[in-house]
Amino acid sequence: MTTFETIRIDKYLWAVRIFKTRSIASDECRKGRVLINNFQVKPSHTVSANDIFTVRKPPVTHTFQVIFPIENRVSAKLVHEFLRDLTPDEEKVKGTLARTTGFGIRPRGVGRPTKKERRSIDRLNESASEF
């Protein structure tokens, strides 16, 4: 493992498996979804140890702290050595709720919903949001 004092944010996001590819990480930086100290950053912005950054993946906003900047992708088991998750529990709950609602899932091959089906789906989503 090579030591780096600073590394590009898009490389780091890819290396610690926040995004699947480096190009997706770069695109998210350009869209303004990656913030360092509440400022939008370009993909070429550098991060160093103890920097805190925020990544918005709607509906969740993740907050992380850089423990050690790395350039090469690591296995999922080793990510905790290079990154500390500071995301509040409320945000983590949003992510689990978004994955478990399942109202938008339709069986494959049934096509688009009709107007009547769409209205019933909307009613279900409205009633779920009240809780």
Phi and psi in degrees as a GROMACS rama.xvg file:
@    title "Ramachandran Plot"
@    xaxis  label "Phi"
@    yaxis  label "Psi"
@TYPE xy
-89.5941  144.91  THR-2
-94.1359  139.005  THR-3
-130.917  139.849  PHE-4
-85.1182  -39.4941  GLU-5
-135.126  156.06  THR-6
-148.43  151.79  ILE-7
-62.1596  143.109  ARG-8
-64.6714  -38.4694  ILE-9
-66.6232  -37.8956  ASP-10
-65.8361  -41.0157  LYS-11
-66.4811  -43.3895  TYR-12
-60.955  -36.9021  LEU-13
-72.1256  -42.4941  TRP-14
-64.4555  -34.4629  ALA-15
-98.2546  16.356  VAL-16
64.967  31.5556  ARG-17
-78.3027  -35.5951  ILE-18
-124.028  150.164  PHE-19
-69.7764  -37.2946  LYS-20
-129.94  160.245  THR-21
-69.8139  -32.9318  ARG-22
-67.1829  -35.2924  SER-23
-65.9325  -41.3198  ILE-24
-61.4875  -42.0759  ALA-25
-63.8696  -43.6262  SER-26
-61.4676  -41.8281  ASP-27
-65.8226  -35.2434  GLU-28
-64.6388  -44.538  CYS-29
-64.6603  -32.0173  ARG-30
-76.1546  -9.08575  LYS-31
86.6685  19.8721  GLY-32
-92.6335  -3.33854  ARG-33
-115.19  123.784  VAL-34
-124.082  138.98  LEU-35
-121.951  120.705  ILE-36
54.6704  41.9974  ASN-37
62.9621  23.6302  ASN-38
-120.646  135.003  PHE-39
-65.9702  142.792  GLN-40
-124.648  154.221  VAL-41
-84.6066  162.556  LYS-42
-60.5059  -23.8066  PRO-43
-85.4471  -3.08118  SER-44
-63.1749  140.469  HIS-45
-98.0024  148.674  THR-46
-121.66  151.373  VAL-47
-132.711  -179.494  SER-48
-59.0349  142.603  ALA-49
72.1274  6.14725  ASN-50
-71.2379  143.879  ASP-51
-112.513  129.283  ILE-52
-133.538  158.222  PHE-53
-119.962  136.116  THR-54
-123.783  122.461  VAL-55
-95.5031  116.884  ARG-56
-123.073  90.8334  LYS-57
-49.394  137.293  PRO-58
-89.6565  8.37962  PRO-59
-107.881  142.032  VAL-60
-112.78  111.753  THR-61
-91.8018  143.104  HIS-62
-122.859  132.585  THR-63
-133.891  157.725  PHE-64
-122.537  134.346  GLN-65
-78.1736  121.475  VAL-66
-89.091  -46.9683  ILE-67
-148.151  121.305  PHE-68
-73.3609  130.569  PRO-69
-128.2  155.852  ILE-70
-104.817  -31.8197  GLU-71
-95.1333  144.348  ASN-72
-65.7011  138.084  ARG-73
-114.712  163.925  VAL-74
-70.5106  160.005  SER-75
-61.9038  -29.3788  ALA-76
-69.6182  -24.5368  LYS-77
-97.8122  -4.20949  LEU-78
-58.669  -38.2204  VAL-79
-63.3983  -16.2898  HIS-80
-78.7702  -18.9174  GLU-81
-115.144  -8.5809  PHE-82
-148.758  136.508  LEU-83
-114.235  127.698  ARG-84
-85.3015  117.531  ASP-85
-108.932  15.0232  LEU-86
-64.3558  128.945  THR-87
-64.0739  154.8  PRO-88
-61.8983  -32.7685  ASP-89
-60.9235  -39.2263  GLU-90
-69.0046  -37.6367  GLU-91
-65.2079  -35.303  LYS-92
-65.3168  -38.341  VAL-93
-58.0165  -41.6968  LYS-94
-65.8526  -41.1535  GLY-95
-69.833  -36.1719  THR-96
-66.1714  -39.8547  LEU-97
-64.4792  -34.4058  ALA-98
-79.1377  -27.4767  ARG-99
-98.04  -8.64682  THR-100
-63.0902  -51.1281  THR-101
70.8828  10.451  GLY-102
-70.4344  -27.0035  PHE-103
-88.1947  3.31862  GLY-104
-87.8082  127.858  ILE-105
-123.94  145.421  ARG-106
-61.0428  146.49  PRO-107
-67.0855  135.876  ARG-108
92.548  -0.98438  GLY-109
-90.4793  -5.79957  VAL-110
80.125  -169.88  GLY-111
-74.0271  152.124  ARG-112
-72.146  148.316  PRO-113
-74.3315  173.036  THR-114
-62.1833  -39.988  LYS-115
-64.7588  -44.2629  LYS-116
-64.3373  -38.8742  GLU-117
-64.019  -39.6612  ARG-118
-63.9624  -40.6264  ARG-119
-67.5813  -37.2923  SER-120
-63.2277  -42.2102  ILE-121
-62.3252  -41.0742  ASP-122
-62.5381  -41.8012  ARG-123
-62.0221  -43.2063  LEU-124
-65.4568  -37.732  ASN-125
-66.7881  -42.1219  GLU-126
-68.972  -32.7881  SER-127
-70.2358  -32.8834  ALA-128
-74.1719  -18.0713  SER-129
-71.9754  -23.7935  GLU-130
